[in-house]
Amino acid sequence: MCFAFPSTLTMFEDMKGIGILKIIIAELSFAVYSFPAGSYMMDLSDTNMPAECIKLQGIDDHDTSLKREQCRKVFDNEYIKWSQKMLNDYEFMKNVQRYEMTIDVDVPARKKRDLHSSGCPEFTEDYLKQYQRLNQRSTSPWEYIVNSDVNRIPERLIDSLCRCNGCISLITAVEDSANSSSIPLRITVPVLLYGQQTTVEVHIGCTCTTPIVL
């Protein structure tokens, strides 16, 4: 009976292969446990990323990836999506007021300029024929404005401004401030302000209510 023993060279090669395999497993284990569950490195060359997110830079690639992922989540908000779409809609933007916040680096808490609406309309026959949009025909009409802040992402947001203090009476077709009030509808949306995640309040329209009785 004959026994075949592996040569010293063959044994060395096998052991070397096992050693390499152990190194690979160790490196994979480090890669898995070095990042929190659910995290990943974003493709920094992603062409589908919003332009405002692409401009963000961190201290290294990993930091840049995290900042851009935060930014992407902001743009995933449904109101932000709608706002960005409307900003690129020529027909919509024709009647939108451009509103820029005062830029003053010496004043941390900058205040907005007073912004006045175009006035409370009368629901005449000519007016109702000319203006067809929901915000123009509401008994609590509002107009859209562009709220802009260079320190915020997104820099520009569509906001709303009530045109009347009261509501348009369906009997007289003019504003009735004694018996009704126009109230802005507010929501909060995610943004990046000075590079930090936060929320801001925007107005999506106006509604008609009865006045508060004291």
Rosetta blueprint (number, residue, H / E / L):
1 M L
2 C L
3 F L
4 A L
5 F L
6 P L
7 S L
8 T H
9 L H
10 T H
11 M H
12 F H
13 E H
14 D H
15 M H
16 K H
17 G H
18 I H
19 G H
20 I H
21 L H
22 K H
23 I H
24 I H
25 I H
26 A H
27 E H
28 L H
29 S H
30 F H
31 A H
32 V H
33 Y H
34 S L
35 F L
36 P L
37 A L
38 G L
39 S L
40 Y L
41 M L
42 M L
43 D L
44 L L
45 S L
46 D L
47 T L
48 N L
49 M L
50 P L
51 A H
52 E H
53 C H
54 I H
55 K L
56 L L
57 Q L
58 G L
59 I L
60 D L
61 D H
62 H H
63 D H
64 T H
65 S H
66 L H
67 K H
68 R H
69 E H
70 Q H
71 C H
72 R H
73 K H
74 V H
75 F H
76 D L
77 N L
78 E H
79 Y H
80 I H
81 K H
82 W H
83 S H
84 Q H
85 K H
86 M H
87 L H
88 N L
89 D L
90 Y H
91 E H
92 F H
93 M H
94 K L
95 N L
96 V L
97 Q E
98 R E
99 Y E
100 E E
101 M L
102 T L
103 I L
104 D L
105 V L
106 D L
107 V L
108 P L
109 A L
110 R L
111 K L
112 K L
113 R L
114 D L
115 L L
116 H L
117 S L
118 S L
119 G L
120 C L
121 P L
122 E L
123 F L
124 T L
125 E H
126 D H
127 Y H
128 L H
129 K H
130 Q H
131 Y L
132 Q L
133 R L
134 L H
135 N H
136 Q H
137 R H
138 S L
139 T L
140 S L
141 P L
142 W E
143 E E
144 Y E
145 I E
146 V E
147 N E
148 S E
149 D L
150 V L
151 N L
152 R E
153 I E
154 P L
155 E L
156 R E
157 L E
158 I E
159 D E
160 S E
161 L E
162 C E
163 R L
164 C L
165 N L
166 G L
167 C E
168 I E
169 S L
170 L L
171 I L
172 T L
173 A L
174 V L
175 E E
176 D E
177 S L
178 A L
179 N L
180 S L
181 S E
182 S E
183 I E
184 P E
185 L E
186 R E
187 I E
188 T E
189 V E
190 P E
191 V E
192 L E
193 L E
194 Y L
195 G L
196 Q E
197 Q E
198 T E
199 T E
200 V E
201 E E
202 V E
203 H E
204 I E
205 G E
206 C E
207 T E
208 C E
209 T E
210 T L
211 P L
212 I L
213 V L
214 L L
